[in-house]
Structure formats: structure tokens, C-alpha cells
Amino acid sequence: MTIEKTKAFVLKANPYRESSCLLYLYSERHGLVHGIAKGVRRKKSGLPCLERGFLAELLLYARPHRDLHTLAGISILDFFPNVRTDLHKNAVRDMAFEVIIKTMSTDAPHPDVFSYLAGFLFRLETLPPQRCFPAMAWQFLYDFSSLMGFGPNIDTCVLCGRPFAETSGAHLLLESGTCECVECSRRAPAHGTFLPAAVLASLSDAAGADHAPESRRISAADARRIIHLFARFCQYHFQTSSDFKSIDFLDSLLRAPAAARAAEPACWTPR
């Protein structure tokens, strides 16, 4: 058994027996970890209450070839209050956490994912809600698949090699992870799914996303379609058999009556 202090994001927290908690963590040093925090639900324990979305520092008592480890010495570093209290930010965060839990194996360190997750939650915490939802949902799915080596090529057409014009968009081919420009797709249809130019720009142009020009407006219907597309892309390439349930909740938010969204800008861009 090894004892190591590490930082970790709480991806999921479930009650365990009378006073303990079963945690799904994404740790800085060990990647995805399942652990038991004993006694944290006991009122007089003096230990912090742990919730999904918290960033904690803790002692990990890791046992080789065990799926469940012991956690102790827990202290909360950040709890991202704006994400906790905003329904739309919360939905985007929960989708990201579910994707990590369902696609990554335990005890497989991936420091790039931890660093990305830290930056992702910081942006969710600090950006206005209309800048986070729903664009940061498909942004996460694209970035995460790229970090894991499966990301689609959204830069150039797989057939003619030309970069995609900002005004035309492209067709994403799910199985190959490549894109065809509008012109090539017309000549030889390959049953790809169309990505509007606004989506391509939001994925590839981090600096420009802060200015959100009028041309980058995306309808709620298109947003739903794009999120489902990237979710299917991740399921296919990670060979995940079960659906991401959090996608259904994102979908329900985007299906909300138009009157409820009337005050929200129609332009959604990440970062």
C-alpha cells in the first residue's frame, strides 16, 4: 500500500453505509479513482462535506490491484459556487463528469486531462451563463476526444485538402472522424452530419470566441443536434455501450419554451 497526497476533482459522491461516502475522483497523479471517505457524513466528525464538482486535496491510501481505495486528510480547495448554483452551468459540468467516468479506466494517470478539467471548470465558473451553455458542452466533447487521441479533424477537407471557409461549414463523418467541405459533399455524398461554420469557429478559434460576431449565432435546434453528434462520436470511438444520460437533460434545457429563453443571447461561444 502506498500513501500519497494528491489533488482531485469530485466527479460523483454517493452515501456509503451510515457515515461514509463513496467517491469517484479524477486525481492529479492517479487519474480516475474510486475511494471511500470514512466518517465524512458523521455530523460531529469535523470533516468537510464533499459534493460533486469540488476540488479537494487528500491522502490516497492506494492498494495495488484494488478497485476501491481509502481516502483521508481531506480539505476543500475550491467548490466553484457559480457552477453549483446555475442550472445550465451545472448541466454542462455534469455531462463532462459523466463522460470521464464512462470512458476512462481507473488508476490510469493522464495529467493533461486533469489540467484541462481545471481550466474547463475555471471557465465555467467565471464566464457568463450564456457564454457557457450550450457551447461548452460540445467544446468539452471535442477537446476531450482530442486529448485522448480520437479527436475529429475539423481543419481541412479529407477529400480536397482545403481549409474550411468560415461561411460554409463542413460535414463530419462519424466513423472516420474526418470532415468534408460542402462542395465535396455535394459531389460525393458520404452521409456526414453538417457542422455550421459557427460551430467550427467556436471549436478552433479560442481568441475570437470572446468577441462572438453576429455570424456565429446558432439555433437551439442546431445546438441540440451538434451536442448529440459529438456525444455519439465519443461513444463510438471510446466503444461505450451505454448512453450519456446527462445529454438528455441538456436536451431538455434546449427544448425549453422560447419565452423562457427570450432574454438570452442566441450567440453561444465557449471560453
N, C-alpha and C positions, 0 to 999 in steps of 0.2 A: 504494500500500500504506500502511495506517495501523498504527501500533504503539500498543497500549493495554493498561494494566494493569487486570485485572478479576478478580473472584471468580467461581468456577464450581463446580458440583457435577459429579462424575464419574458419569455415568449408565451408561457402558459402556466397557470398556477391552479392546482386542484387540491381541495382538502384531502387529508390522508389520516385515517383513524380519528382519534379525538382531538389531538392538539397539533398535529404535524401538517406539513404541506408537501405535495409532490410537484416539483418544478421542472419545466422544460426551459433550459437556458441556452443562450448562444454565447459562449465564453471566448475570451480573447486568446487563450492558449490551447483550448481543447476542442473548439468548435461546438457542435451540438452536444449537450449533456443533459441526462436525466438524473435528478437528485432529490433526496429527501432532506428537508429542513425541519429538524425535530423540535417540537415545542413552540413553534413560532405563532401558533394560534391560541396559546395559553395566555389569558388576559394579564397575568402578573409576571409573565416571563421577561418583560423589558426588551424583547426582541422586536425589530420593526415588522410591520405588516407588509407582506410582499404582494404586489399585484402585477398583472400583465403590463408590459411596457416600461417597467422600472429598470434603471441601470444600477447594479449593485457591485460591491466588492465583497468577496467572500473567500473562505477557506474551502478548498475542494479536497475531500479525502477520497482519492481515486483508487479503486481496486481494479487491477488488470482483469480483462475478460468478464467484467461485470457490467450489466446494463444500467444499474442504479447505484449512484454514489451518495455519500453523506456530505452535507453542507453545514458549515458552521461559521461563526465570526462574521455574520452578515451585516453590512452597513449600506445604506442607500446613498448613492451619489447623485442621482437625478430621477425625477418622476415625471417629467415632461407634462406639466399641468395643462397647457393649452391643448395638447393632443388628447388628454384624458377627458376634457370637458366639451370638446367639439365633436359632434356626431360624425361628420364627414371625414375629418382627420383620423378619428378613431377607426373608422371603417377601412381606410387605406392602410393604416398601421396593422390592423388585424389580418388583412389579406396578405401583407408581406410576411408576417409571422407564420401564418398557416403554410405558405409556400415553402418557407425554410424547413418547418417541421416535417412536411410530407416529402420533401425531395432530397434532404441531406441525411447522411448516415451519422450515427453518434461517434464521438471521440475521433473525428477526422478534422484536425485543425485546418482552418482556412482563414488566415489573418486578413486577407483582402475583403472577405465578406464581413468580418467584424468591423473593419474600418468603414466600409461602405454603409453598413447599417447605422453606425454612429452618425455619419453625415446625413443620411436619409432622415433619421429621427430629428436631427437638429433643424433640417429644412422644414419638416412637418410642424415642428414646434414654433418656428419663427415666422414663417410665411403666412399671409392672409389665407383664410379657408378657400376662397375662390381660386387661389393660385395652386392649391394642393389637390383639390378634387375637381374632376377625376384624373387629371393628367398625371399625377404622381403614382397612380395605380399602374397604368401601362408603362410609365417610366421605370418603376421598380422591376416589373416583369422582364422588360428589355435588358436593363442593366444587370440583373441577377443572372439571367441566362447567358449573358456575355461573360460575366465573371467566371461562370462555371464551364466556359468553353463551347457553349451551344448557341451563342447569340446570332440572330439573323443579320445578313449583310444588307443594310439599308442605304449604302453609299452609292453603289453603281449597279447598272442593269446587268444581270447574269448573261444576257444574250448579246447585247451590243457593246457593253462595257462603258457606256456613257454615264456620267453622274446624273442623278435625278434633278430635273428642273424644279425649283421651288413651287411653281404654279401647277404642276401636272400630277404629282403623287406617283404611286407605284403599286404593283400587285405582289403581295407576299405569298410565296409558295411554302406551305406549312411543312412538308416533309423535308425539303432540301434546305430551308432556311435562307433562300435567296429571293431576290425581287426582280421583277420585270418592269421596264418602263411602260407607259401607256401605249406608245407606238408599237413596241414589240408584242405586247399582249394582244393588240388588235389583230396583228398578222398571224400569230400562232397562239391562240388561247390555251392557257395551261391551268385554268380553274383556280387561279390565285385569288386572294382576298384583297380588295383595294384598301390602301392606306392613303388618306388625304395628305396633301402637301403640308398642312398644318401639323399633322402628327409626326411626319418625317423631320420637320424643322424643330419641333419640340424635343425630339429624341437626340438629334445630332448637334443642336446649336444651344449650348448651355448659356452662353453670354447673351445671345439675342433673346432668349426666353424671358429675360427680365423686362423687356420692353413691350412684348405682346402686341404686335401690329394687328390691325383690323383683319388682315388676310388669314390670321390664324384662328378664326372663330370655328368652333366645332359644335355641332348639334348634340343634344343628349342622346339621340338615336345612334349617331355615329360613335359617340363615346362608349356606349354600351357595346356596340359591335367590336370596337377596337380592343376593349378590355377582354372580352370573351375570346377574341382571336389570339391575343398574347397568352392568355391562360391556357388555351388549347395547345399553343406552341410549347409551353413549358411542360404540360402533361405528356405530350408526345415525346419530346426529346429527353425528359427525365424518366420516361417509362413509368409514370404514376397512374395507377389504375383508378383511384378514387378522385372524384371531382373536388375542386376547391369550394367549400361551402360558403366562404366569405364572399365569393364572386356574386352569389345570389343576393346578398344584402346590398352590395354596391349597385347591383342592377335595380333593386327596388328603390334605392335613393334616386337613381337616374330616371325612374319611371314616375317619380312624384308629380303631382299635378302642376301644370305650367304656372298657375297662380302662385304656388309656393316657391317657385324659382324665379319669379318675375324680377325680384330685386337683385339677383345675382348676375354678374357679367357672364356673357356667353363665351368669353375667351378663356380657355384653360391652358396654362403652360406650367411645366414643372420648374423646380429650382427657383 
